[in-house]
Amino acid sequence: MKSCQLVFPVLALAMTAFTHAATFSDDLAFLKKHTPVVVLADATGQAKVAVAPAWQGRIMTSTAGGGAGTSYGWVNRELIASGQLVPHINVFGGEDRFWLGPEGGQFSIFFAKGAKFELEHWFTPAALDTEPFEVVSQSSDRVAFRRAIELVNYSGFRLNLEATREVRLLRTADALAARQLALPAGVAAVAFESVNTIKNTGTAAWRKDTGLLSIWILGMFNASPSATVVVPFALGAESALGPIVNDTYFSKIPGDRLVAKDGVVYFRADANHRGKIGLSPRRARPLLGSYDADSHTLTLVTFTMPTGATDYVNSMWEIQKAPFAGDVVNSYNDGPPSPGAKQLGRFFELESSSPALALTPGASATHAHQTIHLQGDEAKLDPLARAALGVSLAQIKNAFAR
């Protein structure tokens, strides 16, 4: 299964990677110059989230330290500041953005019927790229959106749907307690989630033979030389569960950048080498995360993963033999698409997908995706990493040691 990032080589040549060490106030002020922003904040004003309705209600960035705190989301300042829209996809950035799959194959919603599976024919549906979502309700800690969407897949099947999305700022202590974790004193934290629902508003059922959709949530974060993605996986023989990780979306990822051992996949998140990984429903668990040893930031991402679900859409750019053998979780690390070429930006991604959704008219399905950032002393973060991800911070930092 290939991903939308296959478009990056062409786009990156026309754009300059932009690196900045921004506070939340810096990024918020920048964003407000270019698009309306909804800010959610807790009673202390320390935990904050910035949401952009015009960009599908995506969570652009967040902080655990108020205006002067770290801005955790990657914001594509160069593209936004240009005021220009580009073909194929407009990668504005953001920690949590709403997408739909599949990307490629006979049920693709990114290729028109009969088009060749080549970059020049690949286009992100406007409703997932440049068109706004309507704000239907708003309070201090949440904002809800709605959008009517009509799509025609590669096979010519028309899909009418309503997408609803609620972004919620959570009490971090409650979010951790739900996972039998406690927030240590002195650790700065912010927790938020998006609850995403699509409803079949058409007159025809969505079936495997005409094509199914999935809800796909992608988060973009600031890369660092010391950042590592951590993905726990189910142990078991490949003969029973299949490969541990799919690392061939682009060229195969070198061994000094990707390691799988003791039930955990480690993936460098330094934006120095372009690559993507994915885990199937037989291997994935409903969580993944990252740790940046420079900023002492532990990020945990959890999502809904229905027990027993096996059908996930396949986005490979070809007519597929197995259109429902896709991945549940993905991580992408940006980098130069070729030696000496410019890259899109200094970011990495943590992603989750719902199962393939066979919805009858009027039926709906929901996929929730939750992010927690924890920043503080390593001695206080280490027990959280061990409990949530099953490994220590030392194991994460030394994952690629020879």
C-alpha positions as CSV (number, residue, x, y, z in Angstrom):
1,M,0.0,0.0,0.0
2,K,1.4,3.3,-1.0
3,S,0.4,6.6,0.6
4,C,-0.4,10.2,-0.5
5,Q,3.3,11.1,0.2
6,L,4.2,9.6,-3.1
7,V,3.4,13.1,-4.4
8,F,6.1,14.6,-2.4
9,P,9.0,14.3,-4.8
10,V,7.4,16.7,-7.3
11,L,6.0,19.1,-4.8
12,A,9.2,19.2,-2.8
13,L,11.2,20.4,-5.8
14,A,9.0,23.5,-5.9
15,M,9.2,24.2,-2.2
16,T,11.9,25.0,0.3
17,A,12.0,23.1,3.6
18,F,11.2,25.5,6.4
19,T,12.6,25.1,9.9
20,H,11.7,27.2,12.9
21,A,11.7,26.8,16.6
22,A,8.3,28.2,17.4
23,T,6.3,28.8,20.5
24,F,2.6,28.2,20.5
25,S,2.1,32.0,20.4
26,D,4.4,32.3,17.4
27,D,2.5,29.7,15.4
28,L,-0.9,31.0,16.5
29,A,-0.1,34.5,15.4
30,F,1.2,33.3,12.1
31,L,-1.9,31.1,11.5
32,K,-4.3,33.9,12.4
33,K,-2.7,36.1,9.6
34,H,-3.8,33.5,7.0
35,T,-6.9,31.6,8.2
36,P,-9.5,31.7,11.0
37,V,-8.4,29.8,14.1
38,V,-10.4,28.3,17.0
39,V,-8.4,28.1,20.2
40,L,-9.4,25.6,22.9
41,A,-7.8,26.0,26.3
42,D,-8.1,24.6,29.8
43,A,-8.8,26.7,32.9
44,T,-5.1,27.3,33.6
45,G,-4.4,28.5,30.0
46,Q,-1.5,26.1,29.8
47,A,-3.0,23.4,27.7
48,K,-4.1,24.8,24.4
49,V,-5.1,23.6,20.9
50,A,-5.4,25.6,17.7
51,V,-7.9,24.4,15.1
52,A,-8.4,25.6,11.5
53,P,-12.0,25.2,10.3
54,A,-11.1,26.2,6.7
55,W,-8.7,23.2,6.5
56,Q,-11.2,20.5,7.4
57,G,-11.2,21.3,11.1
58,R,-7.7,20.1,11.5
59,I,-5.8,20.5,14.7
60,M,-2.8,22.6,13.6
61,T,-0.8,22.6,16.8
62,S,-1.0,22.4,20.6
63,T,1.0,23.2,23.7
64,A,1.3,22.2,27.3
65,G,3.0,25.4,28.4
66,G,0.7,28.3,27.4
67,G,1.7,30.9,24.8
68,A,5.4,30.6,25.6
69,G,5.3,26.8,25.5
70,T,6.5,24.4,22.8
71,S,4.4,24.3,19.7
72,Y,4.1,20.5,19.0
73,G,2.5,20.5,15.5
74,W,4.3,21.0,12.3
75,V,3.0,24.0,10.4
76,N,4.0,24.4,6.7
77,R,4.7,28.2,6.9
78,E,6.1,28.5,3.4
79,L,3.0,27.0,1.7
80,I,0.6,28.9,3.9
81,A,2.4,32.2,3.6
82,S,2.5,31.9,-0.2
83,G,-1.3,32.2,-0.4
84,Q,-1.2,29.9,-3.3
85,L,-2.8,26.5,-3.8
86,V,-0.8,23.8,-5.6
87,P,-2.0,20.8,-7.6
88,H,-2.4,17.3,-6.2
89,I,-2.3,18.2,-2.5
90,N,-1.9,21.3,-0.2
91,V,0.1,20.1,2.8
92,F,-0.7,22.8,5.4
93,G,0.5,20.7,8.3
94,G,-1.3,19.9,11.5
95,E,-1.3,17.4,14.3
96,D,-4.6,15.8,13.4
97,R,-6.2,16.0,10.0
98,F,-9.3,14.3,8.5
99,W,-8.8,12.1,5.4
100,L,-10.5,9.2,3.7
101,G,-9.0,6.2,2.0
102,P,-8.3,4.4,-0.2
103,E,-5.8,6.3,-2.2
104,G,-5.0,3.9,-5.0
105,G,-6.5,0.8,-6.6
106,Q,-9.7,0.1,-8.3
107,F,-11.7,1.8,-5.5
108,S,-9.4,4.9,-5.2
109,I,-10.9,8.3,-4.5
110,F,-7.8,10.1,-5.7
111,F,-7.7,8.8,-9.3
112,A,-10.5,9.3,-11.8
113,K,-12.1,6.4,-13.6
114,G,-9.7,4.9,-16.1
115,A,-6.8,7.2,-15.2
116,K,-3.3,5.8,-15.1
117,F,-1.9,5.3,-11.6
118,E,0.7,8.0,-12.1
119,L,1.4,11.2,-10.3
120,E,0.1,13.5,-12.9
121,H,-3.4,11.9,-12.5
122,W,-3.4,11.9,-8.7
123,F,-5.5,14.5,-7.0
124,T,-6.6,14.9,-3.4
125,P,-10.4,15.5,-3.3
126,A,-11.0,19.2,-2.5
127,A,-13.2,18.3,0.5
128,L,-10.2,16.7,2.1
129,D,-7.7,19.4,1.0
130,T,-8.8,23.0,0.4
131,E,-12.5,23.2,1.2
132,P,-13.7,24.2,4.7
133,F,-15.8,22.3,7.2
134,E,-18.8,24.1,8.8
135,V,-18.6,24.9,12.5
136,V,-21.8,23.6,14.1
137,S,-21.0,24.1,17.8
138,Q,-18.2,25.5,19.9
139,S,-17.3,25.8,23.6
140,S,-14.1,26.4,25.5
141,D,-12.9,22.8,25.2
142,R,-14.5,21.5,22.0
143,V,-15.6,22.4,18.5
144,A,-17.7,20.4,16.1
145,F,-17.7,20.4,12.3
146,R,-19.9,19.1,9.5
147,R,-19.3,18.6,5.8
148,A,-21.4,17.1,3.0
149,I,-19.1,15.2,0.6
150,E,-19.7,13.6,-2.8
151,L,-17.0,11.3,-4.3
152,V,-16.7,9.1,-7.3
153,N,-14.2,6.3,-7.0
154,Y,-12.0,4.8,-9.7
155,S,-14.6,2.2,-10.5
156,G,-17.2,4.9,-11.2
157,F,-19.2,4.3,-8.0
158,R,-20.7,7.4,-6.4
159,L,-20.4,7.9,-2.7
160,N,-22.5,10.5,-0.9
161,L,-21.6,11.0,2.7
162,E,-21.8,13.4,5.6
163,A,-18.6,13.8,7.6
164,T,-18.9,15.1,11.2
165,R,-15.9,15.8,13.4
166,E,-15.5,16.9,16.9
167,V,-12.2,18.1,18.3
168,R,-11.9,17.9,22.1
169,L,-9.4,19.3,24.5
170,L,-9.2,16.6,27.3
171,R,-8.1,16.7,30.9
172,T,-4.7,15.0,30.6
173,A,-5.1,13.3,34.0
174,D,-8.3,11.7,32.8
175,A,-6.9,10.7,29.5
176,L,-3.9,9.0,31.3
177,A,-6.2,7.4,33.9
178,A,-8.2,5.7,31.2
179,R,-4.9,3.9,30.4
180,Q,-4.1,3.2,34.1
181,L,-1.4,6.0,34.1
182,A,-0.9,8.9,36.4
183,L,0.4,12.4,35.5
184,P,3.6,13.0,37.6
185,A,4.0,16.4,39.3
186,G,6.1,18.8,37.3
187,V,5.3,17.2,33.9
188,A,3.7,19.6,31.4
189,A,0.9,17.9,29.5
190,V,-1.8,18.4,26.9
191,A,-4.3,15.9,25.6
192,F,-6.8,16.1,22.8
193,E,-8.8,13.9,20.4
194,S,-10.8,14.0,17.3
195,V,-14.0,12.0,17.0
196,N,-14.7,11.4,13.3
197,T,-17.9,10.0,11.8
198,I,-19.0,9.4,8.3
199,K,-22.6,8.6,7.3
200,N,-23.8,7.1,4.0
201,T,-26.3,9.7,2.8
202,G,-26.8,8.1,-0.6
203,T,-29.3,5.5,-1.7
204,A,-27.0,2.6,-2.4
205,A,-25.1,0.5,0.1
206,W,-21.3,0.6,0.1
207,R,-20.2,-2.9,-0.8
208,K,-16.8,-4.6,-1.3
209,D,-17.5,-5.1,-5.0
210,T,-18.2,-1.4,-5.6
211,G,-15.7,0.0,-3.1
212,L,-15.5,1.0,0.6
213,L,-14.1,4.0,2.4
214,S,-12.1,4.3,5.6
215,I,-11.5,7.2,8.0
216,W,-7.9,8.1,8.0
217,I,-6.3,10.5,10.6
218,L,-2.8,11.9,10.1
219,G,-0.7,13.9,12.5
220,M,2.3,15.9,11.5
221,F,5.0,16.7,14.2
222,N,8.3,18.6,14.3
223,A,11.2,16.3,13.5
224,S,14.4,16.3,15.5
225,P,17.8,14.5,15.3
226,S,16.9,12.8,18.5
227,A,13.2,11.9,17.8
228,T,12.2,8.3,17.4
229,V,8.8,6.8,16.6
230,V,7.8,3.8,18.8
231,V,5.2,1.3,17.6
232,P,4.3,-1.7,19.7
233,F,3.3,-4.8,17.7
234,A,1.8,-8.3,18.3
235,L,4.4,-11.0,18.6
236,G,4.1,-14.1,16.5
237,A,5.5,-16.0,13.6
238,E,5.3,-14.4,10.1
239,S,3.6,-17.6,8.9
240,A,0.7,-16.8,11.1
241,L,0.6,-13.0,11.4
242,G,2.5,-11.9,8.3
243,P,5.5,-9.5,8.2
244,I,6.0,-7.3,11.3
245,V,6.2,-4.1,9.3
246,N,5.7,-2.9,5.8
247,D,8.7,-0.6,5.0
248,T,8.6,-0.6,1.2
249,Y,6.2,2.2,0.5
250,F,9.1,4.0,-1.2
251,S,12.5,2.4,-1.3
252,K,13.2,-0.1,1.5
253,I,14.3,1.7,4.8
254,P,17.9,1.0,5.9
255,G,18.5,-1.0,9.0
256,D,20.1,2.0,10.8
257,R,16.7,3.8,10.6
258,L,14.2,1.0,11.3
259,V,14.5,-1.7,14.0
260,A,12.0,-4.2,15.2
261,K,12.8,-6.1,18.4
262,D,11.0,-7.3,21.5
263,G,7.6,-6.4,20.3
264,V,8.4,-2.8,19.4
265,V,9.2,-1.1,16.0
266,Y,11.6,1.9,16.3
267,F,11.7,4.4,13.4
268,R,13.9,7.5,13.1
269,A,11.9,10.7,13.0
270,D,14.7,13.1,12.0
271,A,13.3,14.3,8.6
272,N,16.7,13.2,7.0
273,H,15.5,10.2,5.0
274,R,12.1,9.8,3.3
275,G,10.3,6.7,4.2
276,K,7.1,5.2,5.5
277,I,6.1,2.2,7.6
278,G,2.8,0.4,8.2
279,L,1.4,-2.4,10.4
280,S,-1.4,-4.7,9.4
281,P,-4.4,-5.4,11.7
282,R,-2.8,-8.7,12.7
283,R,0.3,-6.9,14.0
284,A,-0.9,-3.5,15.1
285,R,-2.1,-2.4,18.5
286,P,-4.3,0.6,19.1
287,L,-1.4,2.9,20.1
288,L,1.9,4.3,18.9
289,G,4.1,7.2,20.0
290,S,7.4,9.0,19.8
291,Y,10.1,10.5,22.0
292,D,12.2,13.5,21.3
293,A,15.2,13.3,23.6
294,D,16.3,16.9,22.9
295,S,13.0,18.5,24.1
296,H,12.2,15.7,26.5
297,T,8.8,15.2,24.9
298,L,6.9,11.9,25.0
299,T,4.0,11.7,22.6
300,L,1.3,9.0,22.9
301,V,-1.3,8.3,20.2
302,T,-4.2,6.0,20.7
303,F,-7.2,5.2,18.5
304,T,-10.2,3.0,18.1
305,M,-9.4,-0.4,16.7
306,P,-12.4,-2.7,16.6
307,T,-11.7,-6.2,17.9
308,G,-11.7,-8.7,15.1
309,A,-11.7,-6.2,12.3
310,T,-9.5,-7.5,9.4
311,D,-10.5,-5.5,6.3
312,Y,-8.6,-2.2,5.9
313,V,-8.4,-0.4,2.6
314,N,-5.4,-0.9,0.4
315,S,-3.9,2.2,-1.2
316,M,-1.4,0.7,-3.6
317,W,-1.2,2.5,-6.9
318,E,-2.3,-0.4,-9.1
319,I,-5.3,-2.6,-9.7
320,Q,-5.1,-4.7,-6.6
321,K,-5.6,-8.4,-5.9
322,A,-6.3,-7.7,-2.3
323,P,-8.1,-4.3,-2.0
324,F,-8.9,-4.8,1.7
325,A,-5.4,-5.9,2.9
326,G,-4.2,-2.4,4.0
327,D,-2.6,-1.1,7.2
328,V,-4.0,0.1,10.5
329,V,-1.2,2.3,11.7
330,N,1.4,4.2,9.7
331,S,4.3,6.5,10.3
332,Y,6.1,8.7,7.7
333,N,9.4,10.5,8.0
334,D,10.1,13.3,5.5
335,G,13.4,13.7,3.7
336,P,14.9,14.6,0.4
337,P,13.2,12.7,-2.4
338,S,16.5,12.3,-4.1
339,P,20.1,13.3,-3.4
340,G,20.4,17.1,-3.4
341,A,16.7,17.7,-3.9
342,K,14.6,19.9,-1.6
343,Q,12.2,18.2,0.8
344,L,8.8,19.2,1.9
345,G,9.6,20.0,5.5
346,R,11.1,19.0,8.8
347,F,8.3,16.7,10.0
348,F,7.2,13.2,10.7
349,E,3.8,11.6,10.9
350,L,1.8,9.3,13.2
351,E,-1.3,8.0,11.5
352,S,-4.3,5.7,12.1
353,S,-7.1,4.3,10.0
354,S,-10.6,2.8,10.6
355,P,-11.5,-0.5,9.1
356,A,-13.1,-0.5,5.6
357,L,-16.7,0.7,6.1
358,A,-19.5,-1.2,4.5
359,L,-22.3,1.2,5.3
360,T,-26.0,0.8,4.2
361,P,-27.9,4.0,3.4
362,G,-28.3,6.0,6.6
363,A,-25.7,4.0,8.5
364,S,-22.6,5.6,10.0
365,A,-19.3,4.7,11.6
366,T,-16.9,6.5,13.9
367,H,-13.1,6.6,14.4
368,A,-11.5,8.4,17.3
369,H,-7.8,9.4,17.4
370,Q,-6.3,10.8,20.6
371,T,-2.9,12.5,21.2
372,I,-1.1,13.2,24.5
373,H,2.1,15.2,24.7
374,L,4.1,15.0,28.0
375,Q,7.2,17.1,28.5
376,G,9.5,17.1,31.5
377,D,12.3,15.4,33.3
378,E,13.2,12.0,31.9
379,A,13.1,10.4,35.3
380,K,9.4,11.3,35.4
381,L,8.6,10.4,31.8
382,D,10.3,7.0,31.9
383,P,7.7,5.2,33.9
384,L,5.0,6.5,31.5
385,A,6.9,5.2,28.5
386,R,7.4,1.9,30.1
387,A,3.7,1.5,31.1
388,A,2.3,2.9,27.8
389,L,4.8,1.7,25.2
390,G,6.4,-1.2,27.0
391,V,10.0,0.2,26.7
392,S,12.1,2.6,28.7
393,L,13.4,6.0,27.4
394,A,16.9,4.5,27.4
395,Q,15.7,1.7,25.1
396,I,14.2,4.3,22.8
397,K,17.3,6.4,22.7
398,N,19.6,3.5,22.2
399,A,17.4,1.6,19.7
400,F,19.8,2.1,16.8
401,A,23.0,1.6,18.7
402,R,25.4,-0.9,17.2
